[in-house]
């Protein structure tokens, strides 16, 4: 007889409430057959303890701007600052000469 909630999930042993389409903990469901030999999966694809977040950010984002030929973060903020300064000067000049 196939598993039907409520009861303990045959895959991970967590309680599955009545009317649930799948186990909230491991994701086993009627479509997967509530298989006893299914691998447990926590639903999260988190990195392990050896993951270096700072290195990941540096590899993914610092090099991407250079590879695409775009500005670096510092260059972008310099341009933004220059644009804000120009707008402020133009606003001042317009208010003076009115």
C-alpha positions as CSV (number, residue, x, y, z in Angstrom):
1,X,0.0,0.0,0.0
2,X,1.5,3.4,-1.0
3,X,2.2,6.1,1.6
4,X,-0.5,8.7,2.1
5,X,-0.2,11.6,4.5
6,X,-0.6,12.1,7.4
7,X,2.3,10.2,8.9
8,X,6.0,9.9,8.8
9,X,7.7,10.4,5.5
10,X,9.3,7.1,4.4
11,X,12.3,8.9,3.0
12,X,13.4,11.2,5.8
13,X,11.1,10.3,8.7
14,X,9.6,13.8,9.2
15,X,5.9,14.3,9.9
16,X,3.9,14.9,6.7
17,X,0.6,16.7,7.5
18,X,-2.8,15.6,6.1
19,X,-3.4,16.8,2.6
20,X,0.2,17.6,1.9
21,X,1.3,17.0,-1.7
22,X,5.0,16.5,-0.7
23,X,7.2,16.2,2.4
24,X,8.2,19.7,3.6
25,X,11.6,18.5,4.7
26,X,12.9,16.4,1.9
27,X,10.5,17.0,-1.0
28,X,9.5,13.4,-1.5
29,X,6.0,13.2,-3.0
30,X,3.5,10.8,-4.6
31,X,5.0,11.5,-8.0
32,X,8.4,10.3,-6.8
33,X,6.6,7.3,-5.3
34,X,7.6,8.1,-1.7
35,X,10.5,5.8,-2.5
36,X,12.4,4.4,0.5
37,X,15.7,4.4,-1.4
38,X,15.5,8.0,-2.6
39,X,18.3,10.3,-1.6
40,X,17.5,12.8,1.1
41,X,17.8,16.4,-0.1
42,X,17.6,19.3,2.2
43,X,16.3,21.6,-0.6
44,X,19.1,24.0,-0.2
45,X,22.2,24.2,-2.4
46,X,24.4,26.0,0.1
47,X,28.2,26.0,-0.2
48,X,30.2,23.9,2.2
49,X,32.4,25.3,5.0
50,X,35.5,25.6,2.7
51,X,33.7,28.2,0.5
52,X,35.5,31.5,0.4
53,X,32.8,34.2,-0.2
54,X,35.3,37.1,-0.7
55,X,37.2,35.1,-3.3
56,X,33.9,34.3,-5.0
57,X,32.8,37.9,-5.2
58,X,36.2,39.0,-6.5
59,X,36.2,36.3,-9.2
60,X,32.6,36.8,-10.3
61,X,32.2,40.6,-10.2
62,X,35.6,42.3,-10.3
63,X,36.8,40.5,-13.4
64,X,33.5,40.7,-15.2
65,X,33.7,44.4,-15.7
66,X,37.2,44.1,-17.0
67,X,36.3,41.2,-19.3
68,X,33.4,43.1,-20.8
69,X,35.5,46.3,-21.2
70,X,33.3,48.2,-18.7
71,X,34.4,50.5,-16.0
72,X,35.6,49.3,-12.6
73,X,33.6,50.2,-9.5
74,X,35.9,53.1,-8.7
75,X,35.6,54.5,-12.2
76,X,31.8,54.3,-12.1
77,X,31.6,56.2,-8.8
78,X,34.0,58.8,-10.1
79,X,31.7,59.4,-13.1
80,X,28.6,59.5,-10.9
81,X,30.3,62.1,-8.6
82,X,31.3,64.2,-11.6
83,X,27.8,64.1,-13.0
84,X,26.3,65.2,-9.6
85,X,28.9,68.0,-9.4
86,X,28.0,69.2,-12.9
87,X,24.3,69.2,-12.1
88,X,24.9,71.1,-8.9
89,X,27.1,73.7,-10.8
90,X,24.5,74.1,-13.5
91,X,21.7,74.5,-10.9
92,X,23.7,77.2,-9.2
93,X,24.4,79.1,-12.4
94,X,20.8,78.9,-13.5
95,X,19.7,80.3,-10.2
96,X,22.3,83.1,-10.3
97,X,21.5,84.3,-13.8
98,X,17.7,84.4,-13.5
